[in-house]
Amino acid sequence: MPAAHGPGSWDLAEFHQELSALSERISDLRGRRDGRPADILGALDLALVELEVAEDELRTCMEELHAHGERIAQRVEGADREWQMLNTTFRELPVPVFLLSPEGAIHRANDEAARLLGSTGEQLTGQPLAARVQAGYRRVFRSALGAAQRGARPGPLPLLLTSTDGTSAVRIQLAQLRTPPGARQLISAVVLSPDSAESPDAHDPRLPRDDAARTDHVAAGTVHRAIATSNRTSIRDRSPDTATQRDEVAMGVRRLDVVCRMTRLLVGEPLRPGPGLLERAATLLANEFSARVIFFLVRAGTPHQVAAMPADAPPYARPAPGPRPGTRAGREASTATAQRVARAVIASGAALLEPAPPVDSVTPRPLGPVLGVPLGSGPETLGALVLLRRGGSHGFTLPDLGLLEELGQHLAMALLAERDHRRQENAAQVLQFSLLPSELPEIPFTEVAGLYRPPGDGPQVGGDFYDAFATLGGWGLVVGDVCGKGVEAASVTAAVRHGIRTLSVWEERPDVVLEKVNHAMAVQHPTDRFVTAVVAQVRVERGLARVRLASAGHLPAAVLRADGTVGFARGGGRPLGLCPSPEAEVEELVLRGGDVLLMYSDGVTEARDRNRSFFDDDRLLTALAGTRGLSAEAVVSAVEQQVMEFAGGSPQDDLTLLALRVVPQEEDRS
């Protein structure tokens, strides 16, 4: 029976055997009824009746299962025949057909497709089809494949396919297949040879009737070119054409030249592309492609024009009615067209190439061909690059499209790098200034001013810090410098700065404060980074300040007296975190009206000029002596200005200054 070969046939046979055994058991029980006690015969008869009813129900179920099994077997047999027919049809289709994975790998290839590539279907399975596309067309193919993955229906794509026998000019139609839920997504690639299908625009009245004059066309993220009738023979059947070879070499040289110039433009910028770089890129492309170039960047989901460069396009083939591109109306028309193309390119993530219809009295159009490529790909599409030519100009070519797609990717990488750089710079600035006092306290009878200038080599968190704060019975000042830069240095800076502030509330001696901070670093922050610092404990009264200085390997503080004499404190000690003890010694100073105490970092004395000479201690004292009689804020500004001028305006290390000036009694209005 057919059911004997269907799904579940062995379970049905086992069910039949079990049911027969049940029937025999019921008959056996009924034969043993006689001789049973009379008081249980009624219950026994009732149980036997129930068993016989159950047997009948089970037998009915078995018959229904048997009939269902036959129907299933018939359907399976029909599906097998249908599958064999479809498989044979696919394999023997008279046109080459590939089934591709979303990544572009060949899932299956029919006999014609395998014959086209000079291989077998089994050998082609798993190979990327792009590997069989000639190099100059691969970017265009991948762009169209990406459009098909997103559900677009690309038009016929002109390509050159390579095989063991040579190269063939073909057109490929890509389409996403509708597969059942859970099944693998596939993309069909139907190969149309130039002889097998008429050009889709053969009946388009807007295009020239001469096939050889047809223009490359990419629409809605797809690429289409009507291959000239005169060129419909396979390339592998032609003899080598020296002129064609020269053209290909010239095209490759031009491509390399443009890419190199764009790379120099991008690499030459200090990671700050922005509109300035895009304007220079637009100038380069406008001159190279004789077109108006417009850049769009996506902001809040909408493309916005950020750079545009009009160029001298080739002269009109004939006067074009309507607004000229050089006029205001012409610029507005070209901008509107560019915005439309940019929106389409950004939405699809694929290139768009529109040919210009012929300019005549019936269909006047001042604009010529338009080409747009995305900046980036997928969710990282940052914007679009659009090129427009005048009416009557020659169209863009597929090599133009491939080159501009590649340049669009380069520009997108530069823009992404600039975005990351800007984020890092902002984060560094926020972190850096969180380590500095938002404002300095007002210390009676004195003036206090501080300054921090970050290093001039990019968004790095410097290692310098300064602070001024209230202490036990007075005021505290500190300037420090952490070895290194970056986030790790910032964490050490925060720990040392806040440690000094906190301990100064209980400890009057600055050397003890430094000793305890050093111990805390060894216990809580074991690191190979060390910190130099100078701490001042200040007690003030009218016209006088008594200062206790302690240094942990930091540069000695400088002192400017009211009479103009200058000098340094002793300094000394060892950096924090480097030795078991900083061995800081206390030095006591008395500052009177007009005197200035200047604490600073090594970014001041180690600033270099173009001859690699240091600003050094002598220049610092000279600069400080020139600030006699100035306020604390003016002292800090004057010293900074001289250091900046010496270093050519961009010192390579961060720079910190903190000044305390005792206000002379005649100036004191408190």
C-alpha positions in Angstrom: 0.0 0.0 0.0 1.2 3.6 -0.5 0.8 4.3 3.2 3.4 1.6 3.9 6.0 4.0 2.4 4.7 7.2 3.8 5.8 9.2 6.9 5.0 7.4 10.2 4.1 4.0 8.5 6.0 2.0 11.1 4.1 3.7 14.0 0.8 2.8 12.3 1.8 -0.9 11.9 2.8 -1.0 15.6 -0.6 0.6 16.5 -2.4 -2.2 14.5 -0.5 -4.9 16.4 -1.3 -3.3 19.8 -5.0 -3.0 18.9 -5.2 -6.7 17.8 -3.6 -7.7 21.2 -6.2 -5.6 23.0 -9.0 -7.3 21.1 -7.6 -10.7 22.0 -7.3 -9.7 25.7 -11.0 -8.6 25.8 -12.2 -11.9 24.3 -10.1 -13.8 26.8 -11.6 -11.8 29.7 -15.1 -12.5 28.4 -14.4 -16.3 28.2 -13.3 -16.3 31.8 -16.5 -14.6 33.0 -18.2 -17.8 34.1 -17.2 -18.9 37.5 -16.8 -15.4 38.9 -18.8 -14.5 42.1 -22.3 -13.3 41.4 -21.9 -10.0 43.3 -19.2 -8.8 40.8 -20.7 -10.0 37.5 -22.6 -6.8 36.9 -19.5 -4.6 37.3 -17.4 -7.0 35.2 -20.0 -6.9 32.4 -20.0 -3.1 32.5 -16.2 -3.0 32.3 -16.1 -5.4 29.3 -18.6 -3.2 27.5 -16.5 -0.1 28.1 -13.4 -2.0 26.8 -15.3 -3.1 23.6 -16.4 0.6 23.0 -12.9 1.8 23.4 -11.7 -0.9 21.0 -14.2 0.3 18.4 -13.0 3.9 18.8 -9.4 2.9 18.5 -10.1 0.9 15.4 -11.9 3.9 13.8 -8.9 6.1 14.6 -6.6 3.6 13.0 -8.6 3.6 9.8 -8.5 7.4 9.7 -4.8 7.5 10.3 -4.3 5.0 7.5 -6.2 7.1 5.1 -4.4 10.3 6.2 -1.1 8.5 5.7 -2.0 7.7 2.1 -2.8 11.4 1.5 0.5 12.5 3.0 2.4 10.0 0.9 0.7 11.3 -2.2 1.6 14.9 -1.3 5.2 14.1 -0.5 5.5 12.2 -3.8 3.9 15.2 -5.6 6.3 17.7 -3.9 9.3 15.5 -4.8 8.2 15.6 -8.5 7.6 19.3 -8.3 11.1 19.9 -6.7 12.7 17.7 -9.4 10.9 19.6 -12.1 11.9 23.0 -10.6 15.5 21.9 -10.1 15.7 20.6 -13.7 14.1 23.8 -15.0 16.6 26.0 -13.1 19.5 23.9 -14.2 18.4 23.9 -17.9 17.3 27.5 -18.2 18.6 29.0 -21.5 20.0 32.0 -19.7 22.7 32.1 -17.0 21.3 32.4 -13.5 23.1 32.7 -10.2 21.5 32.5 -6.7 23.6 34.6 -4.4 23.9 34.9 -0.6 23.4 38.4 0.8 27.2 38.7 1.0 27.4 38.0 -2.8 28.7 34.4 -2.6 27.3 32.0 -5.2 24.8 29.7 -3.6 23.8 27.9 -6.8 24.6 28.4 -10.5 22.7 26.8 -13.4 24.4 25.1 -16.3 24.4 28.2 -18.5 26.0 30.3 -15.7 28.6 27.7 -15.1 29.3 27.5 -18.8 29.6 31.3 -19.0 32.4 31.2 -16.4 34.1 28.1 -17.7 33.4 26.0 -14.6 30.9 23.7 -13.0 28.1 24.6 -10.6 29.8 22.6 -7.8 33.1 24.5 -8.3 31.4 27.9 -8.3 29.4 27.3 -5.1 30.7 29.4 -2.3 32.8 31.7 -4.5 32.1 35.4 -4.5 30.6 36.5 -7.8 32.5 39.8 -7.5 35.7 37.9 -7.9 34.6 37.1 -11.5 33.8 40.8 -12.2 36.5 42.8 -13.9 38.2 45.1 -11.3 37.0 48.3 -12.8 33.4 47.2 -12.3 33.5 45.6 -8.9 32.6 48.7 -6.9 29.6 49.3 -9.2 28.5 45.7 -8.8 28.8 45.8 -5.0 26.8 49.0 -4.9 24.0 47.4 -6.9 24.2 44.3 -4.7 23.8 46.5 -1.6 20.7 48.1 -3.2 19.2 44.6 -3.9 19.8 43.6 -0.3 17.7 46.5 0.8 14.8 45.4 -1.4 15.5 47.7 -4.4 15.1 46.3 -7.9 18.2 47.2 -9.8 18.0 47.7 -13.5 20.3 45.8 -15.9 23.9 46.3 -14.7 26.6 46.4 -17.4 29.6 44.3 -16.4 32.6 42.5 -17.7 32.8 38.9 -16.4 36.1 37.0 -16.6 36.3 33.3 -17.2 38.9 30.7 -18.2 38.2 31.6 -21.8 38.5 35.4 -21.6 36.2 38.3 -20.8 32.5 38.7 -21.7 30.4 41.9 -21.8 27.1 41.2 -20.2 24.2 42.8 -18.3 23.1 41.4 -14.9 19.7 41.8 -13.4 19.8 41.6 -9.6 16.7 41.0 -7.4 16.0 40.0 -3.9 14.0 36.7 -3.8 11.0 36.3 -1.4 11.9 33.3 0.7 9.7 31.6 3.4 10.1 32.9 7.0 13.2 31.4 8.6 14.7 30.5 5.2 18.0 32.0 4.1 17.7 35.2 2.1 18.8 34.9 -1.5 19.5 37.3 -4.4 19.0 36.2 -8.0 21.5 37.4 -10.6 20.2 36.8 -14.1 22.8 37.4 -16.8 21.6 39.0 -20.0 24.1 38.9 -22.8 24.0 41.9 -25.2 22.4 39.7 -27.9 19.6 38.3 -25.6 17.7 41.4 -24.6 16.9 44.8 -26.1 18.0 47.8 -24.2 15.3 48.9 -21.7 15.5 52.5 -23.1 15.2 51.4 -26.7 11.8 53.0 -26.8 12.5 56.0 -24.5 11.8 59.1 -26.6 14.0 61.3 -24.5 17.2 59.4 -25.4 19.1 59.5 -28.7 18.1 56.9 -31.3 21.8 56.1 -31.9 22.7 53.3 -29.5 26.3 54.3 -29.5 25.4 57.7 -28.0 23.5 56.2 -25.1 24.6 57.4 -21.6 25.5 55.5 -18.5 22.5 55.6 -16.2 22.1 54.8 -12.5 18.7 55.4 -11.0 17.4 54.7 -7.4 20.7 53.2 -6.3 21.1 51.0 -9.4 23.4 51.1 -12.4 22.2 50.8 -16.0 23.9 51.2 -19.3 22.6 50.4 -22.7 25.5 48.6 -24.4 26.0 49.9 -27.9 24.7 47.7 -30.7 28.0 47.9 -32.5 29.8 46.4 -29.5 27.5 43.4 -28.9 30.2 40.8 -29.5 32.0 39.1 -26.6 35.3 40.7 -25.8 37.0 37.3 -25.8 36.2 37.0 -29.5 38.0 40.3 -30.4 41.7 40.8 -31.2 43.6 43.1 -28.8 43.0 46.7 -29.6 46.0 48.8 -28.9 44.1 52.1 -28.7 41.7 50.5 -26.2 44.6 49.3 -24.1 46.1 52.8 -24.2 42.8 54.3 -23.0 42.6 51.8 -20.2 46.1 52.7 -19.0 45.3 56.4 -19.2 42.1 55.8 -17.2 44.1 53.9 -14.5 46.7 56.7 -14.3 44.1 59.3 -14.0 42.3 57.4 -11.3 45.5 56.9 -9.3 46.4 60.6 -9.7 43.0 61.8 -8.4 43.1 59.3 -5.5 46.6 60.4 -4.5 45.7 64.1 -4.6 42.6 63.5 -2.5 44.7 61.4 0.0 47.3 64.2 0.3 44.5 66.7 0.9 43.0 64.5 3.7 46.2 63.4 5.3 47.6 67.0 5.2 44.8 68.2 7.5 45.3 68.0 11.3 42.1 65.9 11.8 39.9 68.9 11.3 38.1 68.3 8.0 34.8 70.2 8.5 33.5 72.6 5.8 37.0 73.9 5.0 38.3 70.5 3.8 35.1 69.7 1.9 35.4 73.0 0.1 39.0 72.1 -1.0 37.8 68.7 -2.0 35.0 70.2 -4.0 37.6 72.5 -5.8 39.7 69.4 -6.6 36.8 67.4 -8.0 35.2 70.4 -9.8 38.4 71.0 -11.7 39.0 67.3 -12.4 35.4 66.5 -13.6 34.4 69.9 -15.0 31.3 70.0 -13.0 29.6 71.8 -10.1 30.3 69.9 -6.9 28.1 70.1 -3.9 28.6 68.3 -0.5 25.6 67.4 1.8 25.9 66.2 5.4 23.0 64.7 7.3 21.9 66.8 10.3 18.9 65.8 12.4 17.9 63.3 9.6 18.0 65.9 6.8 20.7 66.5 4.3 22.1 70.1 4.5 24.4 71.7 1.9 27.8 72.4 3.6 30.1 73.1 0.6 29.7 73.9 -3.1 32.2 74.8 -5.7 31.0 76.0 -9.2 33.3 75.1 -12.0 33.8 76.1 -15.6 31.9 73.3 -17.3 32.5 72.4 -21.0 30.8 74.8 -23.4 27.3 74.0 -24.5 26.9 71.8 -27.5 24.1 74.2 -28.5 22.4 77.1 -26.7 20.2 75.7 -24.0 16.9 77.5 -23.2 16.0 78.3 -19.6 18.3 79.6 -16.8 22.0 79.4 -17.4 24.0 77.6 -14.6 26.1 80.7 -14.0 23.0 82.8 -13.2 21.1 83.0 -9.9 18.2 81.1 -11.4 20.6 78.5 -12.8 22.3 78.0 -9.4 18.9 77.6 -7.7 17.9 75.0 -10.3 21.1 73.0 -9.9 20.9 73.2 -6.1 17.3 71.9 -6.1 18.4 69.0 -8.4 21.4 68.3 -6.2 19.2 68.2 -3.1 16.8 65.8 -4.7 19.7 63.5 -5.8 21.3 63.8 -2.3 18.1 62.7 -0.6 17.8 59.7 -2.9 21.4 58.7 -2.5 21.3 59.0 1.3 18.0 57.1 1.6 19.2 54.2 -0.6 22.9 54.3 0.4 23.8 53.7 -3.2 25.0 55.8 -6.2 22.7 57.6 -8.6 23.6 58.6 -12.1 21.1 60.5 -14.3 21.8 61.3 -17.9 20.7 64.6 -19.4 17.9 64.3 -21.9 18.7 66.0 -25.2 18.1 69.8 -25.2 15.6 70.8 -27.8 12.6 73.2 -28.2 10.2 70.5 -26.9 12.0 69.4 -23.7 14.1 72.4 -22.6 16.4 71.6 -19.7 19.4 73.7 -18.8 21.0 71.1 -16.6 23.1 68.2 -17.9 24.0 64.8 -16.4 24.0 64.4 -12.6 26.0 62.0 -10.5 25.6 61.4 -6.7 27.5 59.0 -4.4 27.1 58.4 -0.7 29.6 59.5 1.9 29.9 56.2 3.8 27.6 53.2 3.7 24.7 51.7 5.5 24.0 53.3 8.9 27.3 55.2 8.6 26.1 57.2 5.6 27.1 60.7 6.6 25.9 62.5 3.5 26.2 62.7 -0.2 28.6 64.1 -2.9 26.7 65.4 -6.0 28.2 66.5 -9.3 26.3 68.4 -12.0 27.2 69.4 -15.5 25.7 71.9 -17.9 23.2 71.0 -20.5 24.8 69.6 -23.6 27.8 68.3 -21.7 29.0 64.7 -22.1 27.8 62.3 -19.6 29.5 60.7 -16.6 31.0 57.2 -17.2 31.1 54.0 -15.1 34.8 54.6 -14.3 33.8 58.1 -13.1 31.1 56.5 -10.9 33.6 53.9 -9.5 36.2 56.6 -8.8 33.8 58.9 -7.0 32.3 56.1 -4.9 35.8 55.3 -3.7 36.5 59.0 -3.0 33.2 59.2 -1.1 34.4 56.4 1.2 37.7 58.2 1.8 35.9 61.4 2.6 33.5 59.6 4.9 36.4 58.0 6.8 38.0 61.5 7.2 34.7 62.9 8.5 34.3 60.0 11.0 37.9 60.5 12.2 37.2 64.2 12.7 34.0 63.4 14.6 35.8 61.0 16.9 38.6 63.6 17.3 36.1 66.3 18.3 34.5 64.0 20.8 37.8 63.1 22.4 38.8 66.8 22.4 35.6 67.8 24.2 35.9 64.9 26.7 39.5 65.9 27.4 38.6 69.5 28.0 35.8 68.6 30.3 38.1 66.2 32.2 40.9 68.7 32.3 38.9 71.6 33.7 37.3 69.4 36.2 40.7 69.1 37.8 41.1 72.9 38.1 39.4 75.2 40.5 36.3 76.9 38.9 37.3 80.1 40.8 40.0 81.1 43.2 39.1 82.2 46.8 39.5 85.9 47.9 42.3 85.9 50.4 42.3 89.0 52.6 45.0 91.7 52.0 46.3 89.8 48.9 45.6 89.1 45.2 45.6 85.6 43.8 45.6 84.7 40.1 46.0 81.4 38.3 46.3 80.2 34.7 46.4 76.9 32.9 47.2 76.4 29.2 46.8 72.9 27.8 49.5 71.5 25.5 49.3 72.5 21.8 49.5 69.0 20.3 45.8 68.0 20.4 43.1 66.9 22.7 45.1 65.5 25.5 44.5 65.8 29.3 47.6 67.5 30.7 49.3 66.6 33.9 49.5 70.1 35.5 47.2 71.3 38.2 46.9 74.2 40.6 44.6 75.2 43.5 44.0 77.7 46.3 41.9 76.8 49.3 41.2 77.6 53.0 43.3 75.6 55.6 43.6 75.3 59.3 44.1 78.9 60.4 45.1 80.2 57.0 45.2 79.5 53.2 46.8 77.0 51.0 48.3 77.2 47.5 49.6 74.3 45.4 51.0 73.7 41.9 51.8 70.2 40.7 52.7 68.2 37.7 51.9 64.5 37.1 54.3 62.5 35.0 52.6 61.8 31.6 49.2 62.8 30.2 45.9 61.2 29.5 43.1 59.6 31.6 45.5 57.7 33.9 47.5 60.8 34.7 44.2 62.7 35.3 43.2 60.1 37.9 46.5 60.6 39.8 46.1 64.4 39.5 42.6 64.2 41.1 43.8 62.0 43.9 46.8 64.2 44.8 45.0 67.5 44.4 42.1 66.5 46.6 44.5 64.7 49.1 46.4 67.9 49.6 43.2 70.0 50.0 41.8 67.5 52.6 44.9 67.0 54.7 45.6 70.8 54.8 42.5 71.1 56.9 44.1 69.2 59.8 47.9 69.7 59.2 49.5 73.1 59.5 52.9 72.0 58.1 53.0 71.5 54.3 55.9 69.0 54.5 53.7 66.7 56.7 50.9 67.1 54.1 53.2 65.9 51.3 54.5 63.1 53.5 51.0 61.7 54.1 49.9 62.2 50.4 53.0 60.2 49.4 52.0 57.4 51.8 48.4 57.4 50.5 49.7 57.1 46.9 51.8 54.1 47.8 48.8 52.4 49.5 45.9 53.4 47.4 47.3 54.3 44.0 50.2 52.0 43.2 51.4 53.2 39.8 54.5 54.0 37.9 53.5 57.6 37.6 55.0 60.2 40.0 54.0 63.7 40.9 56.0 66.8 41.7 54.3 69.5 43.8 55.0 72.7 45.7 52.7 73.6 48.6 52.4 76.9 50.4 50.7 77.5 53.7 49.9 81.2 54.0 48.9 83.3 57.0 48.0 86.9 56.2 47.6 90.2 57.9 47.4 93.8 56.6 50.5 94.4 54.4 52.1 91.1 55.4 52.0 87.4 54.5 53.9 84.6 56.2 54.5 81.7 53.9 55.7 78.1 54.6 56.9 76.4 51.5 57.5 72.7 51.0 58.5 71.1 47.7 58.3 67.5 46.5 60.8 67.5 43.6 59.1 70.5 42.0 60.7 73.6 40.5 61.4 76.2 43.2 58.9 79.1 43.5 60.0 82.5 42.3 59.8 85.7 44.4 59.5 89.3 43.2 60.1 91.9 45.8 58.5 95.3 45.8 61.9 96.9 45.0 62.2 94.8 41.8 64.7 92.2 43.0 63.9 88.6 42.0 65.1 85.2 43.2 64.1 81.6 43.8 63.1 79.7 46.9 65.2 76.6 47.8 62.8 74.0 46.4 64.2 70.4 46.6 62.6 67.2 47.9 61.7 64.1 46.0 58.6 63.5 43.8 55.5 61.9 45.4 55.0 58.2 44.6 58.7 57.6 43.7 60.3 57.1 47.1 59.2 56.0 50.6 59.5 59.7 51.7 59.4 62.9 49.7 62.0 64.4 52.2 60.3 67.8 51.8 61.9 70.6 53.9 59.9 73.6 55.1 61.1 77.1 54.0 59.6 80.2 55.5 59.2 83.4 53.6 57.9 86.8 54.6 56.1 88.7 51.9 55.4 92.4 52.3 53.3 94.9 50.4 54.1 94.7 46.7 55.9 91.3 46.9 54.8 88.5 44.6 55.2 84.7 45.1 55.0 82.9 41.7 54.5 79.1 41.5 54.8 77.5 38.1 55.2 74.2 36.2 58.0 73.0 34.0 56.0 74.0 30.9 57.3 77.6 31.6 61.0 77.1 32.0 61.2 74.1 29.5 59.4 75.9 26.7 61.5 75.8 23.5 62.0 78.2 20.7 62.6 77.3 17.0 66.3 76.8 17.8 65.4 74.3 20.6 66.6 76.6 23.3 64.9 76.6 26.7 63.0 79.6 28.2 65.1 78.6 31.4 65.3 80.2 34.8 67.0 83.4 33.8 64.4 84.3 31.3 61.7 83.6 33.9 63.3 85.9 36.4 63.7 88.6 33.7 60.1 88.3 32.7 59.0 88.4 36.4 61.1 91.5 37.1 59.4 93.3 34.3 56.0 92.9 36.1 57.0 95.1 39.1 54.0 97.0 40.4 51.4 95.0 38.4 48.5 93.0 39.9 48.7 89.3 40.4 46.5 88.7 37.3 48.7 91.0 35.2 51.8 89.2 36.4 50.4 85.8 35.3 49.3 87.2 31.9 52.7 88.9 31.2 54.8 85.8 32.0 52.5 83.7 29.9 52.7 86.1 27.0 56.5 86.1 27.0 56.6 82.2 27.2 54.1 82.0 24.2 56.1 84.5 22.1 59.3 82.6 22.9 57.8 79.2 21.9 56.3 80.6 18.7 52.7 80.6 20.0 52.4 76.8 20.5 54.3 75.3 23.4 54.4 71.5 23.4 53.8 71.1 27.1 51.0 72.3 29.4 51.8 75.5 31.3 50.6 76.5 34.8 51.1 79.7 36.7 49.8 80.7 40.2 50.7 84.1 41.7 50.1 85.5 45.2 50.7 89.3 45.6 50.5 91.1 48.9 48.6 94.3 48.5 50.5 97.4 49.7 48.7 99.2 52.5 48.3 102.3 50.3 46.4 100.2 47.8 44.4 98.2 50.4 40.8 99.4 50.5 39.5 96.5 52.4 
